[in-house]
Amino acid sequence: MKLRPKLCIGISLAPTWLSGEGWRLPGSGIEGLYSSDFALATARAAEAAHLDFVFRPDASFLPLPVMEQSFGFSSLDATLLMTSIARDTAKIGLITTISTTFGHPYLAARQLMSLHWLSQGRAGWNVVTALQGNENFGVSEMPSSEARYARAAEFTEVVRRLWASFPADALLIDRDAGRYADTDLILPINHRGPGFEVQGPLNLPAFPGPGLPLMQAGGSATGVDFAGQVADMVFGMTPDLASASRMREALSARALAHRRAPQNVRLLPGLSLYLGKSRDEARALFQANHRRVTRAQRIQRVQEATGIDLSTWPDDRKVTLADLPKAHNSQRSPSHCALLRHIVEADSPTVAQLLARPEILSSVHWQIIGTPEDAAIEIAAWHEAGAIDGFIAVPGGAPESLRLTLEDLVPRLVEDGRFRRNYQGQTLFSHLTEE
Ligand SMILES: Cc1cc2nc3c(=O)[nH]c(=O)nc-3n(C[C@H](O)[C@H](O)[C@H](O)COP(=O)(O)O)c2cc1C
């Protein structure tokens, strides 16, 4: 199934190209991490490559141990960051992340519509139910996935109704008649639900142009159903083609169930890119970047994903499918579990080989370690298979990997007819719907 002829491409502003050992490179610019110039430089480069959007994931907690070796989850507030780059960019979409588990819909509706105005129609909202952080909001235990999605559905509905409560048409600014607004059109929403009571209206008119597209990140059945209902884009975690195809099919089914066109729910998997001018260079970059991931950490990742504890196994012992627990339920990522089972089934790697695999060392996203040409070929194959509508680039290893992504890989996709040569419109919505 081929959904749209052109790819939708975004890039993560979480500076993944400086994670691991990347920040230690001379000239990495890491000292500027908490300044706006830092993200602005990437946003400008992404705009020069005509990407659909820059995107900032966000979380409200700080796992301390990783901070010894890298910047971890420390970051500027995502929405403030986007606001600071709105003024110095003109066309690229700006997608921020706001959690529905810890925030309040009135505040979120106002912040997001403010960003939409300040960027003249370029804002987007990544709706997350969050995995951690309850202790920072007076919530004793993380609510269940079901409870979080129920709240997310109510939160999102309230936000949308608030946006509609002060329509752009209500703004008259009629100097001659002395009428600023038509208050007959500005109406309360009087929402009374299980999670929120919000009277409205919003104290800000809707931007007079296309609305704010929503992105969703979360792969459970409930998460996919929620995406089918509300999302324009899905930030997927699909490490291989088979899992992307399954996700694409599931999203299409849930979109149709909610009477929406499948092509309006775009699957954009995270794509971790370790790019070099040669494959050897890319592999060396990847290995250098992960050299401080300890054996204990690797073993823990295998255990989390598959249930097997390799801590007492010798390096040269082979791991076979029969060794893996059949019933393990990987909470973090069922796709990662399936991928590792597939690797073990196909290769029966030794413990040492398994612990050196990129799928263990690095992210559970789709991962390409190679040249820009390798990446362009693989992306084309996934696109041709109808498994993806685009991707969110997560360049890793070094600033050079980021540069190759934007200045070498993306132009190849343009030459191939898979990506725009120029922007046709000025809003995020217009980029998403361009043919
Ligand atoms: C690719 C991906 C990206 C995510 N990004 C964020 C994020 O930036 N901030 C956050 O709080 N949660 C994030 N989450 C967590 C989800 O919002 C959600 O809470 C979690 O995936 C559990 O839902 P699920 O069971 O449907 O996957 C992300 C999840 C996925 C799969």
The ligand as a MOL file (V3000), in Angstrom:
LIG
                    3D

  0  0  0     0  0            999 V3000
M  V30 BEGIN CTAB
M  V30 COUNTS 31 33 0 0 0
M  V30 BEGIN ATOM
M  V30 1 C 8.5680 6.7450 19.7860 0
M  V30 2 C 8.0550 7.1800 21.1110 0
M  V30 3 C 8.3750 8.4550 21.5820 0
M  V30 4 C 7.9260 8.9090 22.8200 0
M  V30 5 N 8.2430 10.1560 23.2430 0
M  V30 6 C 7.8440 10.5750 24.4580 0
M  V30 7 C 8.2030 11.8780 24.9350 0
M  V30 8 O 8.8660 12.6730 24.2690 0
M  V30 9 N 7.8060 12.2300 26.1700 0
M  V30 10 C 7.0680 11.4080 26.9610 0
M  V30 11 O 6.7370 11.8020 28.0770 0
M  V30 12 N 6.6840 10.1700 26.5350 0
M  V30 13 C 7.0580 9.7440 25.3210 0
M  V30 14 N 6.6830 8.4970 24.8830 0
M  V30 15 C 5.8540 7.6390 25.7480 0
M  V30 16 C 4.4030 7.5500 25.2560 0
M  V30 17 O 3.7540 8.8170 25.3100 0
M  V30 18 C 3.5790 6.5530 26.0630 0
M  V30 19 O 3.4140 6.9970 27.3830 0
M  V30 20 C 4.2210 5.2020 26.1440 0
M  V30 21 O 4.7260 4.8220 24.9120 0
M  V30 22 C 3.2220 4.1720 26.6330 0
M  V30 23 O 2.1810 4.0440 25.7300 0
M  V30 24 P 2.0590 2.7430 24.8230 0
M  V30 25 O 1.8720 1.6300 25.7880 0
M  V30 26 O 0.8580 2.9960 23.9470 0
M  V30 27 O 3.3240 2.6140 24.0160 0
M  V30 28 C 7.1260 8.0410 23.6380 0
M  V30 29 C 6.7930 6.7740 23.1440 0
M  V30 30 C 7.2360 6.3490 21.9110 0
M  V30 31 C 6.8540 4.9730 21.4250 0
M  V30 END ATOM
M  V30 BEGIN BOND
M  V30 1 1 1 2
M  V30 2 1 2 3
M  V30 3 2 2 30
M  V30 4 2 3 4
M  V30 5 1 4 5
M  V30 6 1 4 28
M  V30 7 2 5 6
M  V30 8 1 6 7
M  V30 9 1 6 13
M  V30 10 2 7 8
M  V30 11 1 7 9
M  V30 12 1 9 10
M  V30 13 2 10 11
M  V30 14 1 10 12
M  V30 15 2 12 13
M  V30 16 1 13 14
M  V30 17 1 14 15
M  V30 18 1 14 28
M  V30 19 1 15 16
M  V30 20 1 16 17
M  V30 21 1 16 18
M  V30 22 1 18 19
M  V30 23 1 18 20
M  V30 24 1 20 21
M  V30 25 1 20 22
M  V30 26 1 22 23
M  V30 27 1 23 24
M  V30 28 2 24 25
M  V30 29 1 24 26
M  V30 30 1 24 27
M  V30 31 2 28 29
M  V30 32 1 29 30
M  V30 33 1 30 31
M  V30 END BOND
M  V30 END CTAB
M  END
